[in-house]
Amino acid sequence: MASTTLSGTRVVVIGGSSGIGRAVARQAAEAGARVVVGSRSAEKLAATAEEIDGITTGVIDVTDEESVRAFFADLGAIDHLVICPGDMATGSVYDVSIEAVRRSLDTKIISPLLCVRHAGRSIAPTGSIVLLAGAGGYKAYPDLSATAAANTGVGGLGRSLAVELAPIRVNVVVAGLIDTPLWDSVPAEAKAGLFAQTAAATPVGRIGQPDDVAGTVLHLLENTFTTGALSFVDGGGTL
Ligand SMILES: NC(=O)c1ccc[n+]([C@@H]2O[C@H](COP(=O)([O-])OP(=O)(O)OC[C@H]3O[C@@H](n4cnc5c(N)ncnc54)[C@H](OP(=O)(O)O)[C@@H]3O)[C@@H](O)[C@H]2O)c1
């Protein structure tokens, strides 16, 4: 049988208090999983627990190894781990702040590695990990070189971990532009322009919603014959 059910399994969603992670947490809970959501903000976690019945939550900062160690030490055995925190460094290679580049590589590359280091031995051999990457880098865009390095780095990290951690499966979802709070820092008019321009340039004619990505994450958790995959959920944007 190529797929299993999430019913009764323990699914941990790091960065599950917003956007894509929150949609994953909701869909996994609806599929009968026992869901644990982690992120930095106790307030966002409380709002998520109010929205999704039956989940438990815990504070974790994935950029702080002690916080990661303590979070997973308290959890014990798990079946599936989904790692969603993101940070983006944008701007020309001449202008982008090196501090922003380091922060983004810290969150996108080093943090998943820390999560896997401290959770990996608690994941059931039948379990799996999903990492989130973005499309920038799988298609080249100007002013996104640092983000491209982070996103393609996540792809390499996931494929290597799929070999190292086997039989635990490790997959990577490569998401296109998704309408989440990640974009709230962009001024409203610029955000509307970016969303419209991207929708027009995307083969399916729209940008993505968190549930589009969450559906693929759930599929990867359930499909026992898929590991080391890069699954594009980008409406064809990288074609
Ligand atoms: N939205 C897009 O267009 C898009 C496109 C491609 C890829 N992605 C990737 O998809 C993933 C999810 O993005 P999203 O759009 O859903 O973002 P989001 O709505 O901003 O959610 C990010 C989540 O990560 C948590 N988080 C951030 N930094 C953290 C840290 N240091 N430690 C622990 N938790 C942390 C946030 O909660 P707290 O603030 O409480 O910590 C929140 O729950 C990211 O990896 C992002 O790069 C997004």
The ligand as an SDF file (V2000), in Angstrom:
LIG
                    3D

 48 52  0  0  0  0  0  0  0  0999 V2000
    3.8720   32.9810    1.5590 N   0  0  0  0  0  0  0  0  0  0  0  0
    4.5870   32.7570    0.4630 C   0  0  0  0  0  0  0  0  0  0  0  0
    4.4090   33.4130   -0.5990 O   0  0  0  0  0  0  0  0  0  0  0  0
    5.6320   31.6810    0.4550 C   0  0  0  0  0  0  0  0  0  0  0  0
    6.1720   31.2990   -0.7800 C   0  0  0  0  0  0  0  0  0  0  0  0
    7.1380   30.3220   -0.8150 C   0  0  0  0  0  0  0  0  0  0  0  0
    7.5780   29.7220    0.3610 C   0  0  0  0  0  0  0  0  0  0  0  0
    7.0620   30.1310    1.5450 N   0  0  0  0  0  0  0  0  0  0  0  0
    7.6050   29.4850    2.7320 C   0  0  0  0  0  0  0  0  0  0  0  0
    6.5700   28.8230    3.4480 O   0  0  0  0  0  0  0  0  0  0  0  0
    6.8660   28.8350    4.8450 C   0  0  0  0  0  0  0  0  0  0  0  0
    5.6640   29.3830    5.5990 C   0  0  0  0  0  0  0  0  0  0  0  0
    5.4370   30.7270    5.1700 O   0  0  0  0  0  0  0  0  0  0  0  0
    4.0970   31.5250    5.4470 P   0  0  0  0  0  0  0  0  0  0  0  0
    3.8640   32.3600    4.2430 O   0  0  0  0  0  0  0  0  0  0  0  0
    3.0660   30.6160    5.9510 O   0  0  0  0  0  0  0  0  0  0  0  0
    4.6100   32.5150    6.6050 O   0  0  0  0  0  0  0  0  0  0  0  0
    3.8550   33.1530    7.8570 P   0  0  0  0  0  0  0  0  0  0  0  0
    2.3860   33.2740    7.6080 O   0  0  0  0  0  0  0  0  0  0  0  0
    4.6390   34.3840    8.1770 O   0  0  0  0  0  0  0  0  0  0  0  0
    4.0740   32.0550    8.9920 O   0  0  0  0  0  0  0  0  0  0  0  0
    5.3650   31.7880    9.4860 C   0  0  0  0  0  0  0  0  0  0  0  0
    5.2360   30.9250   10.7270 C   0  0  0  0  0  0  0  0  0  0  0  0
    6.5310   30.6350   11.2230 O   0  0  0  0  0  0  0  0  0  0  0  0
    6.6390   31.0400   12.5940 C   0  0  0  0  0  0  0  0  0  0  0  0
    8.0220   31.4700   12.8140 N   0  0  0  0  0  0  0  0  0  0  0  0
    8.7040   32.4520   12.1780 C   0  0  0  0  0  0  0  0  0  0  0  0
    9.9580   32.5300   12.6600 N   0  0  0  0  0  0  0  0  0  0  0  0
   10.0780   31.5750   13.6210 C   0  0  0  0  0  0  0  0  0  0  0  0
   11.1120   31.1680   14.4900 C   0  0  0  0  0  0  0  0  0  0  0  0
   12.3180   31.7760   14.4950 N   0  0  0  0  0  0  0  0  0  0  0  0
   10.8920   30.1340   15.3360 N   0  0  0  0  0  0  0  0  0  0  0  0
    9.6680   29.5120   15.3610 C   0  0  0  0  0  0  0  0  0  0  0  0
    8.6440   29.8600   14.5670 N   0  0  0  0  0  0  0  0  0  0  0  0
    8.8370   30.8860   13.7170 C   0  0  0  0  0  0  0  0  0  0  0  0
    5.5930   32.1610   12.7410 C   0  0  0  0  0  0  0  0  0  0  0  0
    5.0760   32.3040   14.0520 O   0  0  0  0  0  0  0  0  0  0  0  0
    5.7660   33.2230   15.1990 P   0  0  0  0  0  0  0  0  0  0  0  0
    5.8340   34.6070   14.6450 O   0  0  0  0  0  0  0  0  0  0  0  0
    4.8380   33.0390   16.3500 O   0  0  0  0  0  0  0  0  0  0  0  0
    7.1110   32.6520   15.4740 O   0  0  0  0  0  0  0  0  0  0  0  0
    4.4790   31.6030   11.8620 C   0  0  0  0  0  0  0  0  0  0  0  0
    3.7310   30.6250   12.5700 O   0  0  0  0  0  0  0  0  0  0  0  0
    8.1550   29.6620    4.9950 C   0  0  0  0  0  0  0  0  0  0  0  0
    9.2490   28.7880    5.0340 O   0  0  0  0  0  0  0  0  0  0  0  0
    8.1750   30.4900    3.7410 C   0  0  0  0  0  0  0  0  0  0  0  0
    9.4750   30.8710    3.3880 O   0  0  0  0  0  0  0  0  0  0  0  0
    6.0920   31.0810    1.6390 C   0  0  0  0  0  0  0  0  0  0  0  0
  1  2  1  0
  2  3  2  0
  2  4  1  0
  4  5  1  0
  4 48  2  0
  5  6  2  0
  6  7  1  0
  7  8  2  0
  8  9  1  0
  8 48  1  0
  9 10  1  0
  9 46  1  0
 10 11  1  0
 11 12  1  0
 11 44  1  0
 12 13  1  0
 13 14  1  0
 14 15  2  0
 14 16  1  0
 14 17  1  0
 17 18  1  0
 18 19  2  0
 18 20  1  0
 18 21  1  0
 21 22  1  0
 22 23  1  0
 23 24  1  0
 23 42  1  0
 24 25  1  0
 25 26  1  0
 25 36  1  0
 26 27  1  0
 26 35  1  0
 27 28  2  0
 28 29  1  0
 29 30  1  0
 29 35  2  0
 30 31  1  0
 30 32  2  0
 32 33  1  0
 33 34  2  0
 34 35  1  0
 36 37  1  0
 36 42  1  0
 37 38  1  0
 38 39  2  0
 38 40  1  0
 38 41  1  0
 42 43  1  0
 44 45  1  0
 44 46  1  0
 46 47  1  0
M  CHG  2   8   1  16  -1
M  END
$$$$
